[in-house]
Amino acid sequence: MNTETIDNIKMIAETAREFAEKNIRPNIMEWDESQTFPKDLFHQLGEMGFMGIVVPEQYGGSGLGYHEYVAILDEISQVDPSIGLSVAAHNSLCTNHIYEFGNEEQRNKWLPQLASGKVIGAWGLTEHNTGSDSGGMSTTAVKDGDEWIISGAKNFITHAISGDIAVVMTRTGEKGAKNNSTAFVLEKGMPGFTSGKKENKLGMRASETAELIFDNVRVPDSHRLGEVGEGFKQAMKILDGGRISIAALSLGTARGAYKAALKYAKERHQFGKAISEFQAINFMLADMATEIDAAELLIQRASTLKNAKQKMTKEGAMAKLYASEACVRISNNAVQIFGGYGYTKDFPAEKFYRDSKLCTIGEGTSEIQRMVIGRDITK
């Protein structure tokens, strides 16, 4: 990257940092304890240009690239990973799916609303019995004249209750068949389109997760994204970019935990000196710092390929795998460095620890990432 690009990324990161400190940090534990999804905050994020980060300006977005996107997610997630998760899901899944696979009419209809933050997006792929096996999903779409009748349910969906628009993958062919999935845009208010159980989660509690339910929902064919049967292929391409999102979320979570642990280790004194001077703690901090830098480099490589519209399936999976696993290790070590205080809600370590685990599960588990990488390097 040239100097101008680097300076621009730094400026955007500083803007995100200031916003997070002012508008997010004072509310972290209140939102976490009550599992409140602060919808008004996302309207503010939209005004900042953070709800349509990679969407071109002609559709109301910020027209930025993935390096800037990563910087924004990193800064927000250092303060509250659950808010970072919701920003990531809105941008990289729902909004990006419509941008990547919608026609001009569909882009002009939905993207400006999503990019403004006035409308919150959801994305439905996962079902109760089909997590990674999305080819066997039970949600179906049956053609009926100029409409489709969608029936079924999705679970573990970010913004399932508060979202206004959802991109939903349905089965339009036989279970297990090739090219058996088609994507549709559904709008809240359509008869039969409702939300179900809200999950009571370990972490990421300010990021809403619930069911989407489809009871014979009639959807116009004009809401279909791409051709019939292309839904699964579309979803896999969207998840390539989504892995950068979760890697960036992991990076910010890890960095937040590390910064909190480093500050505490310098301030906490035992036996006449700061605990950061003891080799056991010092080496732990050294490993944490090294893993953060390694994760960031993997993410930047994947982002560079994504910006250039080059294939980055392996690189995205590597970034997501390493960053998420490192995030869990770093958050765990942060609790250890805080000692007993790290187990209390008066200090930030315990929340980073609870939030970190989702990063190894969401948008493809670590095991799925290893499968993706392994297939790529052995083909």
Disulfide bonds with the S-S distance in Angstrom:
none
